[in-house]
Amino acid sequence: MTLKIADTAPDFTAETTEGPISFHDWIGDSWAVLFSHPKDFTPVCTTELGYMAKIKPEFDRRNVKIIGLSVDSTGDHEGWAKDIEETQGAAPNYPIIGDADFTVSKLYGMLPAEVGGEAADRTAVDNQTVRNVFVVGPDKKVKLILVYPMTTGRNFDEVLRVIDSLQLTATHRVSTPVNWQQGEDVIIAGSVSNDEAKEIWPDGWSEPKPYIRIVPQPR
């Protein structure tokens, strides 16, 4: 299965470090970030899980739930959490899915359907494709997919930046330009005609080209 932006995020039930969940029910009316890991007790992932714990209040402020996944059992996750707290200064304060049977990894297209056997017998390299970030909206649609190699730590500040854009553009008829940050000017969406734009932005807009119509960020 290959997931694409605007697809419905596959629903699943799973055991996590905070108990069993049904994914869509767990999301509820919130946004969600699901970020995956190939194996417990791996160095780059250890730094990522610790950093996510530190910036969780930023996700909370945006009504975004975060959940991790690693191709090991929840028992292994609990042992790993102690290492994360010791080395990163913060333990995971969000659920981590135990995916020792590869169900969710396969469902989200991160591992081939034919993968089997015991998770403990597989190395991180065997699972190296389980390095994704999925942002899911309250409508349960996939809004963003990022895929990283094992050797490169993820930039979760960038995930927050994209969520700011996604939430803004979900409620206003605008797009955000390159390197946009919260509070900066935005671009009127191409789907908005000039006549419609005059009603929404009666003070007008800056137009370096007819297809680039710049306005202040809506509040």
C-alpha positions in Angstrom: 0.0 0.0 0.0 1.3 3.4 -0.9 -0.2 6.3 1.1 -0.6 9.7 -0.6 -1.5 13.1 0.7 -5.3 13.4 1.0 -5.8 9.7 1.5 -7.6 8.5 4.6 -5.1 7.5 7.2 -5.6 3.8 7.8 -7.3 3.0 11.1 -5.9 0.4 13.4 -6.0 -0.9 16.9 -2.7 -1.3 18.7 -1.0 -1.7 22.1 0.9 1.4 23.2 3.0 2.4 26.2 -0.2 4.1 27.5 -2.6 1.2 26.8 -4.6 0.1 23.8 -5.9 2.6 21.2 -8.1 2.7 18.2 -6.2 5.2 16.0 -9.1 7.2 14.6 -10.9 7.3 17.9 -7.7 8.4 19.6 -7.3 11.3 17.2 -10.9 12.5 17.8 -11.3 16.1 16.8 -7.6 16.8 17.1 -4.7 16.8 14.6 -2.1 14.0 15.0 1.5 13.3 14.2 2.6 9.6 13.9 6.4 9.2 13.7 8.0 5.8 13.3 11.3 4.2 14.2 13.0 1.0 12.9 14.1 -0.3 16.2 14.4 0.5 20.0 17.7 1.5 21.5 19.0 3.2 18.3 21.0 6.4 18.7 19.3 8.8 16.3 15.8 7.8 17.3 16.7 8.2 21.0 17.5 11.9 20.3 14.3 12.3 18.4 12.0 10.8 21.0 13.6 12.9 23.7 13.2 16.1 21.7 9.6 15.4 21.0 9.0 15.1 24.7 10.5 18.5 25.3 8.5 20.3 22.6 5.2 18.4 23.3 3.6 21.6 24.7 4.0 23.2 21.3 2.0 20.4 19.7 -0.6 20.6 22.6 -1.0 24.4 21.9 -1.9 23.6 18.3 -4.4 20.8 19.3 -2.0 18.2 17.9 -1.6 14.7 19.5 1.7 13.0 19.0 2.3 9.2 18.9 5.5 7.3 18.2 5.9 3.8 16.7 8.8 1.4 16.9 9.2 -2.1 15.5 9.5 -3.7 19.0 7.2 -4.5 21.9 5.8 -2.0 24.4 7.9 -3.7 27.1 11.0 -2.9 25.1 9.7 0.7 24.7 9.5 1.1 28.5 13.1 0.1 28.9 14.2 2.4 26.1 12.2 5.3 27.7 14.6 5.1 30.7 17.6 5.5 28.4 15.9 8.4 26.6 15.3 10.2 29.9 18.8 9.6 31.1 20.6 10.7 27.9 18.1 13.4 26.6 16.8 14.9 29.8 13.2 14.0 29.0 11.2 10.7 28.8 8.5 10.2 26.3 5.3 11.8 27.5 3.1 10.5 24.7 2.2 7.0 23.6 4.5 4.8 21.6 3.0 2.0 19.6 4.4 -1.5 19.9 4.6 -2.9 16.4 6.4 -6.2 17.0 4.0 -7.9 14.5 4.7 -5.2 11.9 0.9 -4.6 11.4 1.0 -0.8 11.4 4.3 -0.6 9.5 2.8 -2.7 6.7 -0.5 -0.8 6.8 1.3 2.5 6.3 3.5 1.1 3.5 6.7 1.3 5.5 7.4 -2.4 5.3 6.5 -4.9 2.6 3.5 -7.2 3.1 5.7 -10.3 3.1 7.8 -9.3 6.1 7.3 -11.9 8.9 9.1 -13.6 11.8 10.1 -12.1 15.1 10.8 -8.4 15.5 13.7 -9.3 17.9 15.4 -11.1 15.0 15.4 -8.1 12.8 18.0 -5.3 12.9 17.4 -1.6 12.5 18.8 -1.8 8.9 16.2 -4.5 8.1 13.5 -1.9 9.1 15.3 1.2 7.8 12.2 2.3 5.9 10.3 2.7 9.1 11.4 6.4 9.4 8.3 8.3 8.5 6.4 11.3 9.8 2.6 11.4 9.0 0.5 14.4 9.9 -3.2 13.6 10.0 -6.0 16.1 10.2 -9.2 15.9 12.3 -10.9 14.6 9.1 -8.5 11.6 9.3 -6.9 12.6 6.0 -3.1 12.5 5.5 -1.8 16.0 5.3 1.9 15.5 5.2 4.3 12.6 4.7 8.1 12.9 5.4 10.5 10.0 5.0 14.0 10.2 6.5 17.1 7.9 6.3 18.4 6.3 9.5 21.5 8.5 9.5 19.7 11.9 9.6 17.7 13.1 12.6 14.4 14.6 11.8 13.6 18.3 12.2 10.5 18.5 14.3 10.6 22.3 14.4 9.9 22.0 10.6 7.0 19.7 11.4 5.5 22.4 13.7 6.1 25.0 10.9 4.2 22.9 8.4 1.4 22.3 10.9 1.0 26.0 11.3 0.7 26.3 7.5 -1.7 23.4 7.3 -4.0 24.7 10.0 -3.9 28.2 8.5 -4.7 27.1 5.0 -7.4 24.8 6.1 -9.4 27.7 7.4 -8.4 30.5 5.1 -8.1 30.6 1.3 -4.4 31.2 1.2 -1.1 29.4 0.6 2.2 30.0 2.4 5.4 30.8 0.5 8.9 29.4 0.8 10.3 29.3 4.4 7.1 30.9 5.7 6.9 31.5 9.4 3.9 32.2 11.6 2.9 35.9 11.2 4.5 36.5 7.8 2.7 37.4 4.6 0.8 34.8 2.6 -0.4 34.2 -0.9 -4.0 34.2 -2.0 -4.8 30.7 -3.2 -4.9 30.2 -7.0 -8.5 28.9 -6.7 -9.7 32.4 -5.6 -10.7 34.7 -8.4 -9.9 38.4 -8.3 -13.6 39.2 -7.8 -13.7 36.8 -4.8 -10.4 38.2 -3.5 -11.8 41.7 -3.5 -14.6 40.6 -1.2 -12.2 38.8 1.2 -9.4 41.4 1.0 -11.1 44.8 0.3 -7.9 46.6 1.0 -6.3 44.9 -1.9 -3.0 43.0 -2.2 0.5 43.3 -3.6 0.8 41.7 -7.0 4.4 41.4 -8.4 2.8 39.1 -11.1 -0.9 38.4 -11.7 -0.5 34.9 -10.3 1.3 36.1 -7.1 -1.1 38.0 -4.9 0.4 38.7 -1.5 -1.6 39.7 1.6 -0.9 39.8 5.4 -1.6 36.5 7.2 -5.3 36.3 8.2 -5.8 36.3 11.9 
